[in-house]
Amino acid sequence: LDELAEANGHGHDLNLREITQNVTVPAGEVLEVTLTCPVGYKGIVAGWRLDEGLVNLGNDPRPIIRVFKLFNPTSGPLTADLWLGCMATRTKPGTGNPVVSNTASATTTSPEKTLSNNHGSATFTVDMAPASPSARVAVAGAKVKAKVVCKDDEGCGGVATLVALKTQKVAGKKIKKGSVLAEGTYVLESGEKSKVVLKASKKTKKALKKVKKAKLKLGNKAKKVKLR
């Protein structure tokens, strides 16, 4: 079943994806395996097929990922087929930014000269545009570590790149504006705080230590950062 029943003449298809992985658990060991839904999808149901003797220690459901834990008490390797069903269908907010108004009032049994100050209202507009991940960058050898906070209700994920802000000569080599200094991938759940690790190539490893400022791109968002 990949569609919803109609209501008031309107129906909707379900956007579903399957993530599968075959794993081998060595003898006498516990293996933890993480299956991750694509960006924009949520994990809704999981399944597994285990070799005889392999023990399922449970799985941890999270919005985007599912973490399985398996134990092999036997003297030989055993395998398992793991499965995660993902869905991207969601309801959408209305157009425009809604205006919210809160009103408060107060009363008293004591005599009052002025009644006009017994109530008040505050109005604000809700910005429906999802906030982009934010990050600060630290350089450690050939790696760049960026602290990331996901503020998107649907989760954050994609390719993270650190690019040169301008054409410059660093460590005896010319680096053109927009050149990729380091690159990595990231997947975060909504509200999650984590670190994204970007790795420099052999050509940019030395330059990465000398560049002071760069542009960090997370998905379709970008911001200037200081390297330290």
N, C-alpha and C positions, 0 to 999 in steps of 0.2 A: 504494500500500500504506500503510494508516494504522492497522494493528494488528499486534501481535506474535503469534507462534505460541503455542499453549497448551503449558504445562509443568506436569505434575502436576495437570491439570484447571483451571489458572488461565491466563487470557489478559489482555491489557491493550491498550487503544487508545492510539494515539500522538496527543498534542496538538500539532498542527502549525499554523503560520501562514506566510503569504507576505508579504514586503515588496518592493514594486517601485517603481522610480523612473525616469522618462525625463529625460535630461539633454542639454544642448547644449554642445558644446565649441567655443569660438571659434577662428578660424583662427590657427595658429601657437602655440597655448597648451596648457599642461598643466592639467588639471582633476582635483582630488581630491574624491571624493564619498564620504560616509559613510552607510551604511544601518544603522539601529538596530532591533534586535528589541524587542518589547514587554517590560515588566518581568516577570521570571519566566521568560523564554524565553532560549535560547542559539542563536546562529547555527551551523548545521551544514553547510550547503552553499550555494554561490553560483553565479550564472550571469549571462550577458550576451549581448546582440545588438548588434553595432556596425555603423555605416555603413561602406561600403567606403572604405578610406583611413585610418580611425581606428585608432590603435595602442593596444593594451592594455599598459600598463607593469606590470601585476600588481595583486594585491590582498592586503591584510594581514588575515588572519583573527584575530579576537579573540573572547573568549567571548560577548559581547553584540552587538558591532558588526562590520561588514566595511568596510574602507576600500579603495576602488577608485581607481586612478590611470590617467588616459587622456591621450593626446597626439594633437593634431591637427596634422600637418605640412603640411596643404593650405592653399589660399588662401581657403577658404570654411568656414562652420560645418558641423559634423557632429554627429549625434545618436547616443545609445546608450540601450538599455533594460537596466537593471540589476535583478538579482533576488537576494534572500536568503531562504533557507529557515530557519525558526526552529522549535525544538521545546521544549516545556515539561515533557515527561514525564521524571520522575526517580524513582529509588528513594527510599524514605523510611526514616528511622531507626526503631528500635523505640520502644515507649512507655517513658516514664520516663527518668531520667538514669543512664547506666551508671556503675558503680563500678570504678575501675582500681586494681590493687594491684601495686606494684613491689617485688621482693625482691632484695637483694644479699648476697653472702657472701664471706668471705675466708679463705684458708688460709696456713699458713706451715710450713716445715720445722723451725723453731726450737721448742724446748720452751715450752709455755704453761701458766700456772697456771689461767687462766679461759678457757673456750671459749664461754661464753654471749654474749659480745660480738662474736662473729665473723660475725654475720649480723643483718640488720635489714630492716624493711619500711616502706613508706610507701603510704598509701591515700588516694585523692582521688576526688571525684565530678565527672564531666564534665557541664557545663551545656549541654544540647542547644538551648536557646533562642537564636536568632540575635541577635547584638548589633546595636543600632541604629547608624546613622551618627552620628558626633560632629562638632561644628562650633564654631568661634569666629567672631565676626562683626566686620567692619570696614565702616564707612560711608564712601563716597566720592561726594559729591554726591547724586544720586538713586538710586544703586546700593548694594546691600549685598553684600559678598563674604564667603561662609562657607567656611572650610576643612572639607572633609568626608573622612572615611575610611570606606570601606564594609567592614563586617565580616561581611556576610551571604554565605554560600557561593553563593547564587543571584543575587547582584548586588543593587544598590540603585537605585531610581529612583522618580520620581513628581513631585508638585508640592511645592515648598518655599515656605512662607509665614512671614512675620514678623508677629506680632500683638501688640497692646498688652496688657500684663499687668494694667492697671487703668484705670479711667476717670480721665482727667486733662485739664487745659487746657494746650495747647502751642501756642505761636505765635499766641495769640489765638483758637484754635479748640478745641472740646471733642472729645476722642477717647474713645470708649467702649471699655470692656474687651472684648477679642476682635476689635477692628477690625483689618483687614489693613493693615499699613504698607508691605509690599513683597511681591512674589511672583515666582516663577520655576520652571523645571523642571530636573530633573537626571537623569542616567543614569550609573551607575558600575559597573564590573566588580568582582567580588569581590577585596578586597585593594587596590583602587585608591585613591589619594589625589588629590584634585582640589579645585577651587574652584567653588562654586555661586553664580551671580550672580542676585540678586533685584532687581527694579526697582520703584521707588515710583511711584505715580500722581501726577498733578498736584496732587491734593488732599492727599496725604500727604508730598509732597516736603519741605516746610518742617518739618513735624512730625518727620520722620525725623532731622533734624539735632539736634533738641532732646531727644528721648527717650533716656534713659540705659540703661534695661533693657527687655527685651521677651521674648517667647516664640518660639522658632524651631521650626517644625513641619516635619519631613521625613517624608513619607508618613504613617504612623500613629504616629510617635514625636514627642515634643516635649521641649524642655528650655529652661530660662531662660538667657538670654545677656546679656552686656553689650555695648553699642554703643560703638565707639570709632573 
